[in-house]
Amino acid sequence: MKFKWPFLILLIVVALIATAGFFRYNITRKSLIKVSIFDLSAQLSDFQKWEKWDKLISNKGFSLHINSPAAFVLQKPENRHASAQYITLRPANSDILTQIEWTKSTTGFEWLKAKFTGKDEVQDQLNNLKAFAENPSNLYGYPIRKTLVSDPLLCLYRKMVAKENVAAYIPQMVKELNQYLTDNNISFKRDYYYVSYFPVDSKNIEIAVGVSVTEAFKAKDSFEILKFPAGGKLLVGDYEGPAAAINKLYAAMDKYITDKKMSKVALPMEKYPYNSALNTAAIKMQLIYPVY
């Protein structure tokens, strides 16, 4: 008889575990994402955007229900109660930091399986969303990054022109600037150049074309030296596409500066490869904001 008690106890334990395995439990995972609650809400509200970072939910027949801009429910039509997953957003201590909570219903067996295999689907999805949302290319539409000044000295050549055909003046200005530096035996980088624009009035604009020089010198007439401070910081955005759509990169950079609470310390500069044309269907360039 004494040999049966351990066996009975084992049977009871197995039965309890098996019973517990069929019950459903809610598990919640949390994460802090370095974007505003408004930007994260916009990402989650459009279910078509999920496929860019989520490979589980978006491919399993779930539907998205938006209870509010900060509360979302994922459901499967055939089993709404068991499959429901709840996502809530809350602003954290900073207005560019959002706490996200993701709650999923799971059985005890599914929970044990996750523990043994080390696979946590909810946490994996949160990690994917965090990596996607915090990538400037995904949030702002373009690669944007902070960097240090690489060209501390620029020689600028300024000219006032009519607004209607600005791009036509720039190649000739680059040639005149390069000729000026060559004639004065000034070393300069010949593989790229910078352009800035200074609005004058409704009809005219001043263009400044610049190249990086290796030493300061006394410039004259329409030529001048622009010095950047040692350790100065730049915000750089990369663009490749139609010339007429560069304004979208400007808008993205302005939003980045607002979101990150930066300030511009000078007018932006456009950076082009030396032989690039500015009026073609597709261009490749960088937009640079001196910032602090």
C-alpha positions in Angstrom: 0.0 0.0 0.0 2.9 2.4 0.8 4.2 1.9 -2.8 0.9 3.2 -4.2 0.9 6.6 -2.5 3.8 8.0 -4.5 2.2 6.7 -7.7 -1.1 8.3 -6.8 0.5 11.6 -5.9 2.3 11.5 -9.3 -0.9 10.9 -11.1 -2.6 13.8 -9.3 0.3 16.1 -10.1 0.2 15.0 -13.8 -3.6 15.5 -13.8 -3.3 19.0 -12.3 -0.6 20.0 -14.8 -2.6 18.6 -17.7 -5.7 20.5 -16.5 -3.8 23.7 -16.1 -2.4 23.2 -19.5 -5.8 23.5 -21.1 -6.7 26.8 -19.3 -6.0 30.1 -21.0 -3.8 32.8 -19.4 -2.9 36.3 -20.4 0.7 37.2 -20.8 1.9 40.8 -21.2 5.1 42.1 -22.6 6.3 45.7 -22.4 8.8 47.8 -24.3 10.0 51.4 -24.5 10.2 52.7 -28.1 12.1 56.0 -28.8 9.4 57.6 -31.0 6.5 59.8 -30.1 3.1 58.2 -29.3 1.7 59.9 -32.4 4.2 58.4 -34.8 3.9 54.9 -33.2 0.1 55.2 -33.4 0.2 56.1 -37.0 2.4 53.0 -37.7 0.1 50.6 -35.8 -3.2 52.1 -37.2 -2.4 51.1 -40.8 -2.4 47.2 -40.9 -0.8 47.2 -44.3 2.4 48.7 -42.7 2.6 45.7 -40.3 4.1 43.5 -43.0 7.2 45.7 -43.0 8.2 44.5 -39.5 5.7 41.7 -38.5 5.9 38.3 -40.1 3.6 36.5 -37.7 0.3 38.4 -37.2 0.0 39.9 -40.7 0.3 36.5 -42.3 -2.1 34.5 -40.1 -5.5 36.0 -41.0 -5.8 38.4 -38.1 -7.8 41.6 -38.4 -7.0 44.9 -36.7 -9.6 46.8 -34.6 -8.7 50.4 -33.5 -10.5 51.2 -30.3 -8.6 54.5 -30.0 -5.4 56.0 -31.3 -3.6 54.3 -28.4 -5.5 51.0 -28.1 -5.6 48.2 -30.7 -7.1 44.7 -30.8 -6.0 41.9 -33.1 -8.5 39.1 -33.7 -9.1 36.1 -35.8 -12.7 35.8 -37.2 -13.1 32.1 -36.4 -12.0 32.4 -32.8 -12.3 36.0 -31.6 -12.1 35.3 -27.8 -9.2 32.9 -27.8 -7.1 34.7 -30.4 -7.6 38.3 -29.2 -4.4 40.3 -28.6 -4.5 43.7 -27.0 -2.0 46.5 -27.7 -1.9 49.8 -25.7 0.3 52.8 -26.0 1.2 55.3 -23.2 3.5 58.3 -23.4 6.6 57.9 -21.2 8.5 60.6 -19.4 9.7 62.1 -22.7 7.4 63.1 -25.5 9.6 61.1 -27.9 9.4 58.0 -25.8 6.4 55.6 -25.8 5.6 52.6 -23.7 3.8 49.8 -25.5 2.1 46.9 -23.8 1.2 43.8 -25.8 -1.1 41.2 -24.1 -1.8 37.8 -25.6 -4.0 34.9 -24.5 -2.2 31.6 -24.4 -2.7 28.1 -23.0 -0.6 26.6 -20.3 0.9 24.1 -22.8 1.8 27.0 -25.1 3.4 28.9 -22.2 5.5 25.8 -21.2 6.5 25.3 -24.9 7.7 28.9 -25.1 9.7 28.4 -21.9 11.4 25.3 -23.1 12.1 26.6 -26.6 13.0 30.1 -25.6 10.6 31.5 -28.3 8.5 34.4 -27.1 6.4 35.5 -30.0 5.0 38.7 -28.4 8.5 39.8 -27.3 9.9 39.0 -30.7 7.2 41.2 -32.3 7.9 44.0 -29.9 11.6 43.8 -30.7 10.9 43.9 -34.4 8.6 46.9 -34.0 11.1 48.7 -31.9 13.9 48.2 -34.4 11.7 49.2 -37.3 10.1 52.3 -35.6 13.4 53.7 -34.3 15.1 53.4 -37.7 15.0 57.0 -39.2 14.7 55.6 -42.7 11.4 54.0 -41.7 10.0 56.8 -39.6 11.0 59.7 -41.7 11.2 58.1 -45.1 15.0 58.8 -45.6 18.3 57.8 -44.0 19.0 60.6 -41.5 21.9 60.7 -39.1 24.0 63.0 -36.9 27.6 63.4 -37.7 30.6 65.7 -37.1 31.8 68.3 -39.5 34.0 66.7 -42.1 34.8 69.9 -44.2 35.8 72.7 -41.7 36.7 75.2 -44.4 34.5 76.0 -47.5 35.2 78.5 -50.2 31.9 80.0 -51.3 31.0 81.8 -54.5 27.8 83.9 -54.3 25.6 85.2 -57.1 22.1 86.7 -57.2 19.9 85.1 -59.9 16.3 85.0 -61.0 14.3 82.3 -59.2 12.7 80.7 -62.3 15.8 78.9 -63.5 18.1 78.5 -60.5 19.5 75.1 -61.5 20.9 76.4 -64.8 23.3 78.7 -63.1 24.9 76.2 -60.7 27.1 74.2 -63.0 28.7 77.3 -64.4 29.2 78.7 -60.9 31.0 75.5 -59.9 33.4 75.9 -62.8 34.0 79.5 -62.1 34.7 78.7 -58.4 37.1 75.9 -59.3 38.9 78.1 -61.8 39.3 80.9 -59.2 40.9 78.4 -56.7 43.1 76.9 -59.4 44.3 80.4 -60.5 45.2 81.2 -56.9 46.9 77.9 -56.2 44.4 76.9 -53.5 44.0 73.1 -53.0 40.4 72.0 -52.9 38.3 68.8 -53.1 37.1 68.2 -56.6 34.7 65.3 -56.2 31.7 67.1 -54.7 30.3 70.6 -54.1 27.8 72.4 -51.8 24.8 74.6 -52.7 22.9 77.0 -50.4 20.0 79.3 -51.2 19.3 82.8 -49.7 15.9 84.2 -50.7 16.2 87.9 -51.5 12.7 88.9 -52.7 9.8 87.4 -54.7 11.8 87.3 -58.0 15.4 86.8 -57.0 17.5 84.4 -54.9 21.2 84.4 -54.0 23.0 81.1 -54.6 26.1 80.2 -52.7 28.2 77.4 -54.3 31.0 76.0 -52.1 33.9 73.5 -52.2 36.1 72.2 -49.4 39.5 73.8 -49.2 42.5 72.7 -47.2 43.6 76.1 -45.8 42.1 79.5 -45.0 43.0 82.4 -47.3 41.9 86.0 -47.9 39.1 85.7 -50.5 37.7 88.7 -52.4 34.8 90.0 -54.5 32.0 87.3 -54.6 34.3 84.7 -53.0 34.5 84.1 -49.2 35.6 81.6 -46.6 33.1 79.8 -44.4 34.5 78.2 -41.2 32.8 75.6 -39.2 33.6 75.2 -35.5 35.8 72.3 -34.4 33.6 69.5 -33.3 30.6 71.0 -35.0 27.6 68.8 -35.6 25.7 68.2 -38.8 22.4 66.5 -39.5 22.7 64.6 -42.8 19.9 63.1 -44.9 20.5 61.0 -48.1 18.3 61.4 -51.1 18.0 59.7 -54.5 15.1 60.4 -56.7 13.4 63.1 -58.8 14.9 66.5 -58.4 11.4 68.0 -58.0 10.8 66.0 -54.9 13.7 67.2 -52.8 11.3 69.2 -50.7 10.1 65.9 -49.1 13.6 65.4 -47.7 13.5 69.0 -46.3 10.2 68.3 -44.6 11.5 65.0 -43.2 14.6 66.7 -41.8 12.6 69.5 -40.3 10.4 66.9 -38.5 13.5 65.1 -37.3 14.8 68.3 -35.8 11.5 69.1 -34.1 11.2 65.5 -32.7 14.7 65.5 -31.4 14.5 69.1 -30.1 17.5 70.3 -32.1 18.1 73.7 -33.5 19.5 74.8 -36.9 22.5 77.2 -36.6 22.8 78.0 -40.3 21.0 77.6 -43.6 20.9 74.1 -45.0 23.4 73.0 -47.7 22.8 70.5 -50.5 25.8 68.4 -51.4 26.2 66.9 -54.9 28.8 64.8 -56.7 30.9 67.0 -58.8 29.6 66.0 -62.3 25.9 65.6 -61.3 23.2 67.5 -63.1 20.5 69.2 -61.1 17.6 69.1 -63.6 17.5 65.4 -64.4 14.7 63.0 -63.6 16.7 61.3 -60.9 19.5 62.8 -58.7 21.6 61.7 -55.8 22.5 64.2 -53.1 22.7 64.9 -49.4 20.9 67.6 -47.4 23.0 69.0 -44.5 21.8 71.0 -41.6 24.4 72.5 -39.2 22.8 71.9 -35.8 23.3 71.9 -32.0 
